[in-house]
Each structure stands twice: as structure tokens, then as C-alpha cells.
Amino acid sequence: MQIEITYESSWRNSFLTGSNNEAVPKKGRVFIGSMTALKKKEEGRFGNFIKHDITHNTVMGILNRLIGDQRKLYQARQSARYYFADIEPTVHFQDKPAQRNGLTQEIVYLRNVTGSTDQQSFTGMIRANDPIFSSNYSAEFWGVLDLELDKLYQFIAEPKFKVTTTRKYEPLVVIEKLEALQKLNAIVVEGDTEVAINALTTYLGDINYLNNKGLAIPLSLYCSALYLQLDRLSKSYDMSSAKTRNGGIGGISKRGFTKKDFMDRYTTGRKKIVWGNPYILKERRAGEGEVVSMLTKASGTLTVNLDISPEKANELKGLIEKAGVSAFYLGKKGLAYVSNIRI
């Protein structure tokens, strides 16, 4: 038996973790199509940009749909009366995208209703006069960010080191400075750098200041130095206005900072909600330069062959005709329909 399915604009990417072929987790499948998720790199690859071709499970899902079974595939397979239990091993298929415009890459805008917040934006008015920027300790506290690296090492090593700055700090100035520090090149761990890391570890505990190449990250040293200064200044000033409820610095950890969390503490509005984003991944590959990946759409023909008896084939054809499924999704989105059945 042969079932021919014609399809158009079938999406060939996945935006969720997990699979329709397994039970849905209690908290649901996680949306991984956001810009932040797409940029995450693990073991040298962008694992959240997922391409999906038609698989055996896809075909079995279609066959179940054609006979009117709307359950998830894993649910149908678990049923004692699963119609395709004996037929499934005989199923083979061939996917043939059309020769002209069969596979295209397009930019689509994905709606994100998970409540994610913009990593780089904020809402409301900036509270530049917050006590952390306008107190008698402010210049000595934020001045740590103005130190050159050699002076930073000296500050870390000498508890009585006096920090001075003429810069007037407010939220956007802090962010600008932190972003500049974030761009500094990593440093070989030797000499004064090694001494500074050892001293910070003694003061603040075991914190990883190194990248995956074993080089020190300057931003992490500066952020930890802020915590060191917070502790030192608390001996001379009331530093409660500089601390969060947990005793930290809002939006700044001992290793780095998060812009949205920092600005959330010093603005009158809420974090800016992200309602969607273009589905696009830009990466640099050796020998290729910048490579842009977008959503793949496919149009073509899916031919499904079932090695079954004529009697079983006629029975299956009858079930398909009775169910009367005129059109359905093939994978994600798109339009598909049965164009021919041969026995």
C-alpha cells in the first residue's frame, strides 16, 4: 500500500524542548526559540537551534491522524488497541522536497508568551539619586570600577588602600563602565593576577574567575572587588542602602552583572517583557565567516509505503476515508493532504 501526501510550507525547526512522542513534563515543554536561548553555546555548538526532518515518528503520527486518532503518538502506542501495532514495522517513507523552492529559509517572528524579560532594556524613570549613588560612601564604593588593573591588584592586596574618583556615578554610568570592563581581554594567570585571585578567594570564597581556556576574566575581578569594598566600607559607613535583602549588590554578582536586574533596582518601572523575537541565529565559523541560519520551510511530497496484505490495506483505506481528514499539519505548521492512495 502506498499513501502519497502533498505538503506546503512545513516548518523544519523546533522551538521547544522535549518531544510529542513523550509525556509532557509537569511544567510543560520549555520555549528555546528566544534570542537568549538561541545564543547559548554548549560543547562548541548552538544546541537550541534545532532542525527537524521528517522521521518515522512523524509518519506514524500522520497515519494515526488520518484514521481519526488525535491522541499524542506515545499515548496511542501505549493503548492496548493501538491499530498500527503490527503494521508499524512495515512502514517506510520517502520525503522529496519540490525541485523548485522546495526548501527555503525565511525570517519569522515568534510570539513568546512565557513572560521572558529583555536582557538589555528597562522601563520607567531612572532613580539617579538612590542612596547607593548619593551617599557619603558612594565615590569610594563605585570608584573601584575606575581603577586600572595594576591599581585594582594593589587595592585587593592592601586593606587600607584609599579609592578616590571624580566621576559622578548613577545607574547608566555604572552599566556603561561594566560593559566596557566586559570587553577587556582575558588575562594569563600569573604574577599579580594570580596573587589577586588568591586574595579574593581568601576573602570571598571559592569563585571561578577563569574562562574555559584558563584565563582570568577582568570583569569578574572587578565585580568581586566591589564586594570586597562593600565589606571594607561597612567598617566605617552604614552600607545597608547598598545591599539587597540577601546582602548582595543588586544586579551584580561576584562574577559579573545582569543589566536588566541592575536597572530593575534603580528604575521606577518593571522589567521589560519580551513578546517575541525573530527566529535567527548568527554565528562565526572558521573559514566561512558569519553564517546566518533562519527557519527552514519545505514543500514537496511524502510517500509512505506499507508492506501489508491487500485486505489490511483496504481496511486502512476505509478507515482513512471514514475519518475524512481533509488537511493537517506536517510537523510544525504548514499544510498537508493525502493526494493519492494506491493498493
Buried (B, 14 or more C-beta within 10 A) or exposed (E): BEBEBBBBBBBBBBBBBEBBBEEEEEEEBEBBBBBBBBEEEEEEEBEBBBEBEBBEBBBBBBBBBBBEBEBBBBBBBEEEEBBBEEBBEEBEBEBEBBEEEEEEEEEBEBEBEEEBBBBEEBBBEBBBEBBBBBBEBBBBBBBBBBBEBEEBBBBBEEEEBEBEBEEEBBBEBBBEBBEEBBEEEBBEBEEBBBEBBEBBBEBBEEBEBBEEEEBBBBBBBBBBBBBBBBEBBBEEBEBEBBBEEEEBBBBBBBBBBEBBBBBBBBBEEEBBBBEBBEBBBEBEEEEEEEEEBBBBBBBBBBBBBBEBEEEBBEEBBEBBEEBEBEEBBBBBEBBBEBEEBEE
